[in-house]
Amino acid sequence: MNRTSALLLGLSAGLSLACGSYSAPSGSQTPPPPAAMQNDVDIVAGASQLTTTAFSPNPKVISLGGSSSVTVRWVNTDIVGGDYTSGTPTSHNITSDNGAFTPSGVLGGNATYTVTLSATGNYPYHCSIHPNMVGTITVNP
């Protein structure tokens, strides 16, 4: 195996710990909320003024349950003054404190960000737009 192949193999192995994706709303109107999923974490209304209660639930405890990975999805439900048709959304993002997953892009109202975690442990995170907003995902075996 040449040096480049070994480097690429090492990089791909390191990326298998966690990966993420996000959906950004299209256009200028806030889309309707997505259907709830089992491992959702909501960014609550008024989150930018909160700390550990900005995310619900927090901490989010999930189990691999014999699977090789588990998916967690954040949903930005921080829309004040109405619902998604008449309220004003606040933008947020999700950033790993320990680099376990890539940061989300800016999440507008009802936008989602999903990560897949394949190792047990604690995954602390925050909103880098509002650093007072902090949370933890705990993955059990």
N, C-alpha and C positions, 0 to 999 in steps of 0.2 A: 504494500500500500504506500503510495507516495505521500509526501507531506501535505499537499493540498487536500487529498481525499481524507486523510486523518483529521485535518482541521475541520472540514465540513461535517464529518461524522460526529466529532465532538460537539460542534455547534448544534446539530440537530438533536443530539441526545440531551443537551442542556435545555433546549426549547420544549422538550416533551413534558416537563414538569407542569407547566401551565400555559395556556394560550387564551386569547380573548378576541371578541368581536363586538361591534356595537352597531346599532341601527340609528341613523339620524333621521329626523323627520324631513319629509320632502316639502318644498314650498315654504310659505311663511305661516301657514295655519298649523296649529297643534293637531296632531292626529288623535284619534280616539285611543283610549288606553288598551294595551294588549291584554289578551286573555291571561289570567293568573296561571302561574306554574308553581310546582311544589317548592322549588328552591329559590323563590324570588326574595329580594331584599328591596323594599321601597325606600326611595328618598322622599321623606314626608314633606307636607306643606310647611313652609316657614323654616326649612332645614338650614338655610344660611345663617340663622340666628342661634342654632342649636349646636350641641357637641355630640355626646354619645347617643342622644335620642334623635339625631338627624336621619338615622337609618333604622328601618323596622323590618324584621327584628334585629337587635344588636345586643350581644353577638349572635350571629347566625351559626348554629351548630348542625352539621350534616354528617352523614356516614357514607363511607365507600360501600358498605354492605356487601362486600365480596366482589364488587366491580373494580375495574382498573382505574376509573376516574368518575368524577361527579361534576355536574354543571351548576353554576350559580349565575343568576341573572339579576342585575340591578334595574329598577324601573324608576324613572324620574317622575314621580307624582306630585312634585312641588309646583302646584298651580294654585294661585291665590285669587280670590275675588270672583270665583265662578268655577265652571267646569272647563273641559278642554275647548269648548266652543266660545266661551266668553271670558274665561279667566286669563291671568297673566302668568306664564311659566317662568321659572327661574332656572338658568342654566347651571349645570354642575358637571363634574367629571369624577372618575374613580381612578385613584393612583395607589399602587401597591407601596407600602412602606419599606418592604425588603426586596423589591424587584422581582417578586415571584410571578408577576404577570405584567403585560404591557399596559400602559395607561389607556383609558378610554379617550375618545375624542370628546368634544363638548356635547353634553347631553341636554337637548331642549326638552320641552314638556312631552311626557310619555315616551321619550326615547329610551332604549334599553342598551345595556352592555352585558355581555356574557363572557364568563371565563370557565375553562375546564381545568379542574385541579386533579392531579393524579397521585398526590402524596399526602399522608396524614400530617397534621400540624396546625399551627395558627398562621393566619394570613391577615395581618393588620393592613388597613387601607385608610385613605382620607380623600377629601375633595381638595384638589390643589387650588381651585378657585376660591374656596372658603375653607382654609386649613383647620379651622376649629371643628369641622365635621369629621368625626373619626369613627371607625368601626372595625370589627374583626370577624373573619370567617374561621371557624374551627372545623377541621375535617378529622373525623374519627375513623378507625378501621372499619 
